[in-house]
Amino acid sequence: MTQFLPALAGGLLIGASAVGLLYWLGRIAGISGILWGALSGAADNLWRWVFVAGLLGGAWLFHALSGVHYPAPSQLPMWQAILGGLVVGIGVKLGSGCTSGHGVCGIGRLSPRSIVATMLFMSTGIATVYLIRHIL
């Protein structure tokens, strides 16, 4: 039960921020698109930097106040983490969005494209974990 409460709180905060961003700015809370727009110097990028700062600051604040390292630090070698990040980044560009844009916001808006994209990346993730843990 104690692991359920942080997940519930996090989910509620993610949902509230997605709804707030859509309501106040008319923008979809797709993190990859927000970060890409901030880094590429989009004309309206102040809100993007504030959003990214809130993501990083919220995680830092949680760690600072609770003293809990959640999730646990990765045991992967650095090169594997970097390679995984690059593969995910390529997938995000090919899929025109990430789990937050398609999975959280797109499904909430009943977007057929987002529903298909979410089904594809979830099934690919499940298949990859199964392959690595049970076959390799």
N, C-alpha and C positions, 0 to 999 in steps of 0.2 A: 504494500500500500504506500510505503514511503517513496518508492520510485515513481508511482503513479502521479502524485501531486505535482512535482516539478514538470513532468511531461504535460499534464493538464494545464498548468499555468503558462508554460511556454506556448502551447497550442492556442490558448486564448489570446495571448499577447500577439502572436503571429497573425491570427485572424483579425484582431482589432486593428493592427497596423495596416494590414492589407485593405480593410474596409475604409479606414481613415484616409489612406493615400488615394484611394479611388474616389471617395466622397469629396475631399478638399481640393485635390489637384487633378482629378480625372485621370490618374496614372495607375497602371498595373504594377503591383509590387513584385516584379521579377528581378531578383537580386542581380543576376548576370547582366541584364539590360541596364539596370541602374548603375552598376559599377562601370560597365563599358561606356555609358554616356558620360559619366564623371571623368573617366580617364581620357576619353576622346575629345574633351572640351566642348561638349554640347552647349548651346546657347543658354539653356535653362539648367545649368548644372549645380547651382547652390543647394537646392533641395536634395539633389543626389548625394552630395558630400555630407550633408546633415544626416541623411538616412544611413549612409555607410558608417559615419561616426557613431550613430546610435547603436548599430549592430555591434561594432567593436567595443564601444563603451559599455553597453549592457552586459556583454560577456565578461569584460574586465571587472565591472562592478559586482557581478555575481561572485566571481572568484575572490575578489578582495573582501567582500562582506561575509561570505560563507566559509572561506578557507578550503572549499572543496574543489578539487580538480575534476570537473565534470565536462565532457567525458574524460576518461583516463588517458594519459598521454599515449600516443601511438608507439608501438614497438617496431614499426617499419623502418628500414634503412631510409635515409633521406632521399636517395635516388629513386626508390620506389614511390615515395610520396609525391615527388616532383613529376615522375612519369604518369602516375595516376591523375594528378591535377591537370596535366596537359591533355590526357585522353578525355577527361571530363570536359575540359574547355573546348576541345574540338567537337564533342557531342553536343554541347550547348549551342555552338554556332550552327552546326548542321540541323539541329532540331528547332532552331529559332526560339530558344528559351530554355529555362531550367525548371527544376522541381517546384520552386516557389511561384514562378510565372504560370506554368502549365498546371501543376498539381494543386496548388492552393487557390490561385486566382482564376485560372481558366476553367477548372471543374466547377468552381463556385458560380461562374457565369454561364455554365452549361455549354461551353465552347466545344464543338465536336473535334476540332483540331487538337485542343488541349487534352481531351479525354483519350484520344488515340495516342498522342505523344506520351501521356502518363502511363498508359497501359504498356507501351513499348519500352520505356526506360525502366519501369518497375519489373517487367518480365525479364529484361536483359540483366538487371541487377540480381534478381533471384537466380537466374541460370548461371551467372558468373560465380556467385557464392557457392552454389551447388557444385559446379565444376571444380573450383579450387579446393573446396573442403572435402569432397567425396570422391572425385575422380583423379585429380592430380595429387 
